[in-house]
Structure formats: C-alpha cells, structure tokens
C-alpha cells in the first residue's frame, strides 16, 4: 500500500512439468522438461485504473509421435494383445529411436537420400524457449451514476527460439528464431436502467499464439517457426441483460454473442471458427434453504471460410458392401485422411441446443442434497453430417453430511438413470466419421473433506 489511493501488486509464478505418455497404439507424448516462469507487476490507482508489466518465460523439451497412431476402434472385448499395435519396419525407418524400442518424430523434416522428398514423419517434437514481455492498462470511467465504461489494452513482444532435439545422425539439427508483437483490446459498458435492470455490452479483440504440448513452439517441415502460429485472431461481441427485482429471491439474465476464434488442427495449421448464440438463466433461492437454477443456450458454430480435415472422409469408407442391409460401404478404407475445402459448414461435434436444471436443498444444518439434469439436442459428429449423436440427457445426484464445520462427507451418483450417452473425441470432429467416446454408466463416488 503506497498510500490510500495507490497499491502496488507483484505476482511471481513458477511451474515445472514432466510427463511421459507411451500408448500401446503407438501414440507417444513425452514432456521431458517444461519450465514456466512469470513475474507480473500491477499498479492500482484510485480503484479505477490498473497499469502493469509482465515477463513470461516458457522452456519446453518434448518428444512426440502421433503419425502412426492407430485411431480406428479396437474390439475391447478381445484380448489385450489386440490393443498393442507395433510399428512396422517401414514406419520405424521414418522415425528416430529415442531409446531402445521407443520411436518418436524428429523436430523437422530432412531429405537424407537426396531425392527431393522428406524422409520422416513429423509430430510436435521440440526444444523451444519463448520470452514474452507485456504491458497492459485498464481504466474504469463513471459517466453518470447509472452508466459506466471500462476499457483495456495490452501489447506483448514475443521472441522464440526452437531447435530439433533429436535430429537424424549426419545432419545439422534444424533451428530457427522468430519475434512478433501481439495485441489485445477490450471495451465494455454497463448501464443500470433501474436498480433492478442492468444492460451491458462488451467488445474484445486479440491476437494469440498457437502452441503444441506444454506451450512449446514447433518447427515446420522447412525447419522454420511458422508465423501463422503468432497471428491467430480472436474476437467477441456480447450484449447482455440482468433483471433482479428488489425484495425478491430470484434473478434472470440473458446474453447474445458473436465470437471468432482459432482451432489448431492435427497438422499444426489453424482454422477459423465463428460462433453465434444466445444464453439465458433463471435462479431462485428460498429462505427455507432450497434453490433452483434453470439455464439454456443456442449455439450456431461454423467454419469461418476455413478448411476442415478428418481422419476418414465418411463412415461408409470404413465398411465394405457385404451387409447392405446395415450400411453400403465404399471399400475406400479407414483411416483415409480427407481435407474439405474452405466453407461455412456447421462445425461438427457441438450441439446447437443445451439446457440444464440444477437444484439443492439444505435439509438440516448437517444434511444437504442436490442434483443436476442436463439435455443436449442431437448433433453431427462428422463434416458431411452422416453420423449423429442423438438427443441425450444426464441426471446426477448428490448428498452431503457435515459432521463439524471442518469435516464433511459427500456421495455423488453420476448418470443416475444409466443412459447410454456419447461424446466426440475432439472438438472440430477430426475423428467424427469413425470414433465417439461412450460416457460412463451409472457410478458413484464417496469423498471426505477436512478443512484445516
């Protein structure tokens, strides 16, 4: 506290991460060392203005291999050996042996035999360090007693170094550096029409980075840092209203929005996504100790004049035509990478309509019970909309008993009605024509919590 009107705040953060993922289906992601350090200093003035600077350093050494991953389903009712898919000699020849029997991709492409074509498979292997210097400011301005405007801006300078940590023998390891400025700006206004009724408008635009595992920066096939990974543009425009009548125990709010953002594809490229939608909720709490929240949303998500890719073009490619009564297959085979041209097609893997109800009741000072019910409308899993997840609902229930102010026990019952629900593997539907995750059947969890 410098004085009554000025406060200086400093936050220092450090994280160390190491992780080793070696799957039997030949997927490998090893984060050998990842260090992140950030120091942020803010000056708060008159509780209305904030200015500050920060420094962030991210150093990542990691090895990756997903180009030969067995993405198609495996019969889980068979022996465990069915799920172990060894690499062929041809596949191993296009990878680097990190340690005996473990193969990963190099950090860039190389033409060893001089035929003009790259001889290796590429994933996200990298040894990179990024330095980020940022400055930011935000100010809140009271126009009248009812009208307030808040604006903010930020600029960050990035300097990145990246090198291939496991280049083939006999070649010079690829390396590159890159620097760029990224900016962000936001503006919002809030108007209290009455003490009960409030409107707000928010606009936000920013640049951001597109990174690989643990925030590392990869080299492309040319041994360079791709500039497009530092130019992913995001924007959000939002209009909202909240109504909270005085002397009542409920409120309601609603918002409409238009958002543009970037989706990183499996090959490291970026596609634009545009989402327009509407969200609303109503909340009620009773003095007797029970409460209820109802919420619903409509989301129209589409490719923003961007290309889309899938591991297999359509589900029929995974089948022959021996059972036309079930499906007329194309015999093409799967996986069969397919790139769809730039379009405004609906984004697969995201339901348009969602609704939920959440309730709770403090039965006694010791006992409380609650639950939540959610619903999603049917939605396509694949780009061509040949595979859909049907309408689904999920009911979860819970109860808590508090022995003392510090000690409590809680039981949760998930999927209480034991629905056979499904979900996409990844957003953007790369596996949408062939893969979906089954949700867990009814199951319970007992937890005990003690607060010191």
Secondary structure, DSSP 8 states (H G I E B T S, - for coil): --BTTEEEEEEEEEEEEEEEEE-TTS-EEEEEEEEEEEEEEEEEETTTEEEEEEEEEEEEEEEEE-TT---S---TTS-GGGG-----HHHHHTSEEEETTEEE-BSS---SSSSSS--S-B-S-EEEEEEEEEEEEEEEEESSSSEEEEEEEEEEEEEEEEE-TT--TTS---EEEEEEEEEEEEEEEEEESSSSEEEEEEEEEEEE----GGG-----TTSS--GGGG-EEEEEEEEEEEE--TTSSEEEEEEEEEEEEEEE-TTS-EEEEEEEEEEEEEEEE-TTSEEEEEEEEEEEEEE-SEEEEESBS-GGGG--STTTTT----S--SSB-EEEEEE--B-TT--SEEEEEEEEE--SSSEEEEEEEEEE--EESSTTS--EE--EEEEEEEEEEESSSSEEEEEEEESTT----EE-SSTT-TTTTT--EE---SEEEEEEEE--
